[in-house]
Amino acid sequence: MPITPRLLLGPGPSTAHPRVLAALATPLVGHLDPQFLALMDEVQERLRRLFGTQNALTLPLSATGSAGMEACLVNLLEPGDAIVVGVAGVFGERMCDVAARAGARVTRVDAEWGTALSPDAMGDAIAKARPKAVAFVHAETSTGVLQPVEPIARAAKKAGALLILDCVTSLGGIPVTLDAWGVDAAYSGTQKCLSCPPGLSPVSFSPRAVESVLARKTKVQSWYLDVSMLARYYGGERVYHHTAPISMIYAIAEALRVVDEEGMPARAARHRAAAAALIEQLAPLGFTPLVAPEVRLPSLTTLRVPERVIAAGEAKLRRRLLDEHDIEVGGGLGKLAGSVWRVGLMGENATVESVTHLERALGQL
Ligand SMILES: *Cc1c(COP(=O)(O)O)cnc(C)c1O
């Protein structure tokens, strides 16, 4: 059965850019072909720029965002190591699970879903636990909160801890400046603000993080995600580790060119303008933002669904948007299930036109 195209305004994947889809059809070359190695160099260079870092170990991991999370945690943590994790949604929760599976002693600092982490609570926990690492999510896709990075980064630095940041729903939509913030390990995904299909996870490790990996007493328990081995494939030596997903590298290269042509300041402004238009245009229909303006995430807006829509069954309305208008929006997760919608305006979809399209469709239901 042919697939009907949709306007993807959920929490991801977002609609892929046509240039990115065209790049996927490029004929394959070998993964050690000089042309491919040059393309990989280009991707790594563009990723460094977008992450705001000079980190040599910056590469597109051959797996989705969750594998980036796992790579950061399993490389930096050994059994018995302490970590403080900020939890304000699904993805902070997932970090705790991954860290605990790596044998770490996890101290979690919770915040109400829909609010930001308290830098004071994080600072207190960090001062008390003296952890090897501190981790939290920059853009919590499950709630629509943009976490201010600096205050927590300062607390981590003061304690000498490595800082791990989830940038899955921020990279390419919101400015990310790893070096200025003092982030030691970060990961993202291709299918959110980069308008590329899911399948790669850009990651970046600071020299200090790399030192910590090389100084481990035990081997990283994951062979596939061991960055000391990955560094030899993506770095100068080009030692075979695994076969890079060639077509996805074509895709991310094109996606990053699209980002660079627009420039991050313009792109960030476009994401902010689209989110503002969404809130304004859906207000007359009774949708109100869940998150306070100071910490509202532009790339994903959580909207409280009006009572009449809850009464009619919000999931049914989302299904009708999909069936009758080919528009996908996300439902709430966990405690927010049934009472909110999550509307992603990511990458190419971060436009006032997408918002108007959604508003018109809602008006017809
Ligand atoms: C989507 C997402 C992930 C997980 O990425 P996958 O590509 O689904 O594995 C992790 N963190 C955040 C904040 C996300 O939005």
The ligand as an SDF file (V2000), in Angstrom:
LIG
                    3D

 15 15  0  0  0  0  0  0  0  0999 V2000
   13.5520   11.5930   20.9080 C   0  0  0  0  0  0  0  0  0  0  0  0
   14.3880   11.8050   22.1240 C   0  0  0  0  0  0  0  0  0  0  0  0
   15.3220   10.8650   22.5920 C   0  0  0  0  0  0  0  0  0  0  0  0
   15.4410    9.4870   22.0170 C   0  0  0  0  0  0  0  0  0  0  0  0
   15.7860    9.4770   20.7050 O   0  0  0  0  0  0  0  0  0  0  0  0
   15.3990    8.2370   19.7540 P   0  0  0  0  0  0  0  0  0  0  0  0
   15.9230    8.7000   18.4420 O   0  0  0  0  0  0  0  0  0  0  0  0
   13.9270    8.0900   19.8270 O   0  0  0  0  0  0  0  0  0  0  0  0
   16.1280    7.0350   20.2640 O   0  0  0  0  0  0  0  0  0  0  0  0
   16.1050   11.2080   23.6860 C   0  0  0  0  0  0  0  0  0  0  0  0
   15.9740   12.3960   24.2980 N   0  0  0  0  0  0  0  0  0  0  0  0
   15.0780   13.3100   23.8900 C   0  0  0  0  0  0  0  0  0  0  0  0
   14.9890   14.6040   24.6110 C   0  0  0  0  0  0  0  0  0  0  0  0
   14.2600   13.0490   22.7970 C   0  0  0  0  0  0  0  0  0  0  0  0
   13.3640   13.9470   22.4000 O   0  0  0  0  0  0  0  0  0  0  0  0
  1  2  1  0
  2  3  1  0
  2 14  2  0
  3  4  1  0
  3 10  2  0
  4  5  1  0
  5  6  1  0
  6  7  2  0
  6  8  1  0
  6  9  1  0
 10 11  1  0
 11 12  2  0
 12 13  1  0
 12 14  1  0
 14 15  1  0
M  END
$$$$
